[in-house]
Amino acid sequence: MAEPIIQIRNVTKRFGKVAAVDNVSLEIMAGEFFVLLGPSGCGKTTLLRMIAGFELPTEGEILIDGQDMAGIPPNKRPVNMVFQSYAVFPHMTVADNVAYGLKIAGVGRGEREERVREALQLVSLAGFEDRKPDQMSGGQRQRVALARSLVMKPKVLLLDEPLSALDAKLRAQMQFELSELQDHVGITFVTVTHDQDEALSMAGRIAVMNKGEVAQMATPSDLYEYPANRFVADFVGSVNLFEGKLTLDEPDRAAVDCAGLGKVYLNHGVTGPHGADVWIALRPEKIYLHVPGDGKAIRAAAQDAPDDHNLARGVIKGMSYLGDITLFEIQLDNGAKIRVSRPNLSRRDQEDFTWDDRVSMHWRADSPVVLLS
Amino acid sequence: MAQFHRQLFKRPPIAPLDYTRKAWMRLWVGATLLFLYAPLLVLMVFSFNDSKRNAVWKGFTFKYYEKAFANSSLVDAMVNSLTIALFATIVSVVLGALAGVLLWRFRFPFKSAVEGVMSLPIIVPEICLGVAMLIFFAKIDWPTGMPWPLNLSAITIAHITFCFPFVAMVVRSRMASFNREQEEAAKDLGASEWQTFRDILLPHMKPGLIAGALLAFTLSLDDFVITFFTSGPDTVTFPVKVYSMVRFSVTPEVNAASTILILLTIALTALALKVQGVKGIAETH
């Protein structure tokens, strides 16, 4: 695990004057499930294609298993790719598709057939050998593409938006299957996606990319709970962002005065410059809703926050019932809007609040995240 | 009971887009087909007419087929035509495929100009092309009087000139439906440039190549104007020969020879459709 299998060092890719990838450095460990996450146009696919060899870096170097990949064409690299469109060869049967790479590599017929059989079994497509791609569903075609790459036993498997063309149910199922498969074969997976759910559920580590740069690289839970900047906080999950001034910053506590949200108290230091402009990020599910004046609940929820901190009041302006949770949009008394989600823990929970109700909100002293950029 | 019967066999009302069930549409289609094929049918029927003139039906006979086959200059012309068409097709398909791939795949300076120049032989009136070819071959002193089939080289070259742009166009439009990721996938799996072309690009191109070959073959086979300017007395092709025969009178012999040509074309087309499947050729565009 500790061995880096892919090293990307100061890689920049320019198309004309536009830098699609801007001075990116990162290391991907052997056996890792690594995800490049970002909005479209952030450079994640370009980075993946540079690892595969379909694009060449303008600057910087890419090492795979310690070997510099400069000047090595895609067909000579120890990586294989599953394409977004799957790119299954339509004029070949499933078995011929999977066998293609082995045939090119000059693997003998006996071993070839054996390995094709194994690979198809791995992706639960045993018995589909003689089918043509146009007789298969999208999900099955994707499995063919997977088997076609896995059969080559690459050091790294690259997946370009592998689940984007599947419907929601199948996508959820494939997320689990891909994780399991990766566990089973032990090959390093590098996946590109714009879907944060996909990234959070599958990845061991995620690099969030924005405008060609890596905005943050962390495990899924760190990314969600400790975002490093506003972009990550906003892109991964849903978040309320408020601008404020840092008024107190000690090793065990801090406070931020927000124009929109009021006074925010944290039970840990943030090591930011005093009086600096900062942003408070607060996830909707970390805000408790109460009927105004329910003092006991307030104190219980706010932990050791001083009396007038971590507390806001407003009116419910929007509601959407999603079954497991209900989303509220609340207009605070000072005009700002905030999103709150509330789990429906019992069947009648959704009846507790409705449009135009006055409510109070509280959050724990360890819930807000202070962002400096 | 009677009502039940009526209900059971009553056809559903004609839906707005149910054009094939509308009387006026059927009439129109019928008229179009009649207009297109009646002359051909008349020609074929009268090839069996037992009369020197083509006007009145006098009875059934095969004698004009015998006469056509016995007419050695007519048979020679037919053989010439088929030979020219065969070579012109082969060269056109290779050149056209290369040109089609070039235009589909690469970006280069003056690409649209190259594209325009390449399709010129399609646009330029045949008569101009014919005259140009005549002058060209005379100017460069293209050897004449060579032994068969080398004496057909000038006509064949002229035919390639106007056939290959058609192949290029068909191949290019076929390639437009190609998913470039397939090419990358092949390379990703270790295939070289040539292996990728052979295993992935060529199979995709195949319906286009067959359609292009058919086009080239038929265009070459029935070309008159350009051939007329590039053929000499010993290199008469079928259309040129028929033209010279018709100058005296349209005998059933010409009908018979034409019928054979039509049947040959139909057979070739049917063969190509069978080899490729109708779907493959229809997918070309």
Interface residues (C-beta under 8 A of the other chain):
Chain A: A52 F54 P73 P74 N75 K76 V79 N80 M81 F83 Q84 S85 A87 F89 P90 H91 Y100 G101 I104 A105 A145 R148 S149 M152
Chain B: N179 E181 Q182 E184 A185 A186 K187 D188 L189 G190 A191 S192 Q195 D199 I200 P203 H204
